[in-house]
Amino acid sequence: MAIFLSDFSPHFLPTPQTSQNRFSFLYFSSKSSLHSIQSRNSDHSLKPYFSKTPSHYPKPNETNLRNQLQKSLHERNYTESISVLESMASQGYHVRIKSCTELIRRLFKSDKLTEAARVISVIESHNQAKTILYNAFITGLCEKNQIIPAFETLGRMRVNGCKPDIVTCNILVGGLCNRGMLDFAIQTVEHFKTNYEVLPNLITYHPLLKGTILVKGAKEGMKMLDEMESHGIIPAQSTYNKVVWTVCKTDHVDEMLALLDAICASGVKLDFSSYKVLLEAFFEKKRFEEIDKVLDEMLVRACRMSHDQLDDVVGKLCKNGLVDKARVLLEGIAKGQWMRLGYKCCNMVIGKFIKEGRLNKAVDFIDYLITVGQIQNISFYNPILSSLCNCSQVRHAVVMLDKLEKIGCSPDKVTYTILIGALWNIGDHSGSVKMVSRLLEKGLSPDEVTYGTLITCLCKDGMVDEAKEIRRIMVENGVEVTKPIYNMLLVGFCKVGRLNEAIDLLDEMFEKYGEVNERSIVVVLEGLVCNGFEYEARKIYEELVLRGLLTRDSVGVKDL
């Protein structure tokens, strides 16, 4: 007996006007044999799993066949998978529904709809069909825009003793709503209530809400939310997220604001996902006034978010010239204390203020963060101090350091290293030395970065004897003299014309590391040229090239 849509599908769906062959891949016969299935699908016929007689091959056991099925699935050999499935079913072995549903899913993904229908036939012919198997098949049909064949499958389920469940209903409703068939989707829900005693759940309403908002507007969507609650279905956070997302896709700004008011009035607390969608919609439309309202609502509701999410919002605000709004948002979070700020978002606001020439705003913002005690970890402030110094605001950085010490936020060696170099670079040598003293008074031990900063500062100003002394102290304190520090000393010696000491330093590097890096050699050669020893530099360069220690393309010596 053949099963068709006109016999079992809901009366409101249109019966296809085309011939029966349009959906021939879904035409099953409840009494069809494997041979008849193969004859109807001659292009996709499969070889029997065992082509030779049992005398040549013993009958495999159930475990072997199951393993073979899993192997063929893993290898994506779906022809063999179907053949193994047929062999298992014909021998009366129990077929695992999980393997069958996975096979059906993969066949649909590979656009092998006929083969997927064949799997269903094999399982039905041996009375092993389950509702979950049909649900996988209906899902594939809906994804391939085969709505009518999907409803035909309901009839097959009834014939084979499988009752459609809420999952079946949700799949069909979702498929209809995704294709704009809202009225049919609503009737499908009623059909399942009447014929299968299946009541809608929260998942059922999600596509209905989306479809209602897209077709009838946000107001009708809010009415459906009320309808859900009247039936005892409480909307989840994901429900409101879907509503907000759908309304934003309609490009109706006024409806977005009305929706936000309605949701907030109902006492529902949206999560960051909803606010993010609203903000992105308003950013896209350049509706900056509405952004204020969203940000205010986020603060009132104490919206929690990750540091990356907050960085993203602040970054977009700064990019669109709304740094003041970003500052208000961050200060509101700092005041509310419901989450800790990260240095990246604060740095973006400070950097934007400085770039716009509003240094007082940047300083006020930093002062506020310190005053409310939002962050007591100096590692948060170190990047901010570095940004101030890079923007030639060293004095403000020193003042900020003093304020941090007053609230008990103790600087570390990184803090002092930043200020030591910054003060020296603006010509405040005494201030830089004082920072070194403060570092030592705190009981902090300078590391190679601190020593390297000091040596760099000294060598830039030609104070190589003092730099040598710092190097000696490093060695005494067991701090390694790194290659960058050697290079800076080389620059210092060459700068003041003490080439012999530079060459001695090269020898020391070779003894220590077993080699001398190209950069160090280039520094010495450049020093020779700058001090009038161009001929000697050329001779050394040619020798080093012959030995393979330098190349003709070495940076800095191409013109020798």
Rosetta blueprint (number, residue, H / E / L):
1 M L
2 A E
3 I L
4 F L
5 L H
6 S H
7 D H
8 F H
9 S L
10 P L
11 H L
12 F L
13 L L
14 P L
15 T L
16 P L
17 Q L
18 T L
19 S L
20 Q H
21 N H
22 R H
23 F H
24 S H
25 F H
26 L H
27 Y L
28 F L
29 S E
30 S L
31 K L
32 S L
33 S L
34 L H
35 H H
36 S H
37 I H
38 Q H
39 S H
40 R H
41 N L
42 S H
43 D H
44 H H
45 S L
46 L L
47 K L
48 P L
49 Y L
50 F L
51 S L
52 K L
53 T L
54 P L
55 S L
56 H L
57 Y L
58 P L
59 K L
60 P L
61 N L
62 E H
63 T H
64 N H
65 L H
66 R H
67 N H
68 Q H
69 L H
70 Q H
71 K H
72 S H
73 L H
74 H H
75 E L
76 R L
77 N L
78 Y H
79 T H
80 E H
81 S H
82 I H
83 S H
84 V H
85 L H
86 E H
87 S H
88 M H
89 A H
90 S H
91 Q L
92 G L
93 Y L
94 H L
95 V L
96 R L
97 I H
98 K H
99 S H
100 C H
101 T H
102 E H
103 L H
104 I H
105 R H
106 R H
107 L H
108 F H
109 K H
110 S L
111 D L
112 K L
113 L H
114 T H
115 E H
116 A H
117 A H
118 R H
119 V H
120 I H
121 S H
122 V H
123 I H
124 E H
125 S H
126 H L
127 N L
128 Q L
129 A L
130 K L
131 T H
132 I H
133 L H
134 Y H
135 N H
136 A H
137 F H
138 I H
139 T H
140 G H
141 L H
142 C H
143 E H
144 K L
145 N L
146 Q L
147 I H
148 I H
149 P H
150 A H
151 F H
152 E H
153 T H
154 L H
155 G H
156 R H
157 M H
158 R H
159 V H
160 N L
161 G L
162 C L
163 K L
164 P L
165 D L
166 I H
167 V H
168 T H
169 C H
170 N H
171 I H
172 L H
173 V H
174 G H
175 G H
176 L H
177 C H
178 N H
179 R L
180 G L
181 M L
182 L H
183 D H
184 F H
185 A H
186 I H
187 Q H
188 T H
189 V H
190 E H
191 H H
192 F H
193 K H
194 T H
195 N H
196 Y H
197 E L
198 V L
199 L L
200 P L
201 N L
202 L H
203 I H
204 T H
205 Y H
206 H H
207 P H
208 L H
209 L H
210 K H
211 G H
212 T H
213 I H
214 L H
215 V H
216 K H
217 G L
218 A H
219 K H
220 E H
221 G H
222 M H
223 K H
224 M H
225 L H
226 D H
227 E H
228 M H
229 E H
230 S H
231 H L
232 G L
233 I L
234 I L
235 P L
236 A L
237 Q H
238 S H
239 T H
240 Y H
241 N H
242 K H
243 V H
244 V H
245 W H
246 T H
247 V H
248 C H
249 K H
250 T L
251 D L
252 H L
253 V H
254 D H
255 E H
256 M H
257 L H
258 A H
259 L H
260 L H
261 D H
262 A H
263 I H
264 C H
265 A H
266 S L
267 G L
268 V L
269 K L
270 L L
271 D L
272 F H
273 S H
274 S H
275 Y H
276 K H
277 V H
278 L H
279 L H
280 E H
281 A H
282 F H
283 F H
284 E H
285 K L
286 K L
287 R L
288 F H
289 E H
290 E H
291 I H
292 D H
293 K H
294 V H
295 L H
296 D H
297 E H
298 M H
299 L H
300 V H
301 R L
302 A L
303 C L
304 R L
305 M L
306 S L
307 H H
308 D H
309 Q H
310 L H
311 D H
312 D H
313 V H
314 V H
315 G H
316 K H
317 L H
318 C H
319 K H
320 N L
321 G L
322 L L
323 V H
324 D H
325 K H
326 A H
327 R H
328 V H
329 L H
330 L H
331 E H
332 G H
333 I H
334 A H
335 K H
336 G H
337 Q L
338 W L
339 M L
340 R L
341 L L
342 G L
343 Y H
344 K H
345 C H
346 C H
347 N H
348 M H
349 V H
350 I H
351 G H
352 K H
353 F H
354 I H
355 K H
356 E L
357 G L
358 R L
359 L H
360 N H
361 K H
362 A H
363 V H
364 D H
365 F H
366 I H
367 D H
368 Y H
369 L H
370 I H
371 T H
372 V H
373 G L
374 Q L
375 I L
376 Q L
377 N L
378 I H
379 S H
380 F H
381 Y H
382 N H
383 P H
384 I H
385 L H
386 S H
387 S H
388 L H
389 C H
390 N H
391 C L
392 S L
393 Q L
394 V H
395 R H
396 H H
397 A H
398 V H
399 V H
400 M H
401 L H
402 D H
403 K H
404 L H
405 E H
406 K H
407 I L
408 G L
409 C L
410 S L
411 P L
412 D L
413 K H
414 V H
415 T H
416 Y H
417 T H
418 I H
419 L H
420 I H
421 G H
422 A H
423 L H
424 W H
425 N H
426 I L
427 G L
428 D L
429 H H
430 S H
431 G H
432 S H
433 V H
434 K H
435 M H
436 V H
437 S H
438 R H
439 L H
440 L H
441 E H
442 K L
443 G L
444 L L
445 S L
446 P L
447 D L
448 E H
449 V H
450 T H
451 Y H
452 G H
453 T H
454 L H
455 I H
456 T H
457 C H
458 L H
459 C H
460 K H
461 D L
462 G L
463 M L
464 V H
465 D H
466 E H
467 A H
468 K H
469 E H
470 I H
471 R H
472 R H
473 I H
474 M H
475 V H
476 E H
477 N L
478 G L
479 V L
480 E L
481 V L
482 T L
483 K H
484 P H
485 I H
486 Y H
487 N H
488 M H
489 L H
490 L H
491 V H
492 G H
493 F H
494 C H
495 K H
496 V L
497 G L
498 R L
499 L H
500 N H
501 E H
502 A H
503 I H
504 D H
505 L H
506 L H
507 D H
508 E H
509 M H
510 F H
511 E H
512 K H
513 Y H
514 G L
515 E L
516 V L
517 N L
518 E H
519 R H
520 S H
521 I H
522 V H
523 V H
524 V H
525 L H
526 E H
527 G H
528 L H
529 V H
530 C H
531 N L
532 G L
533 F L
534 E H
535 Y H
536 E H
537 A H
538 R H
539 K H
540 I H
541 Y H
542 E H
543 E H
544 L H
545 V H
546 L H
547 R L
548 G L
549 L L
550 L L
551 T L
552 R L
553 D L
554 S L
555 V L
556 G L
557 V L
558 K L
559 D L
560 L L
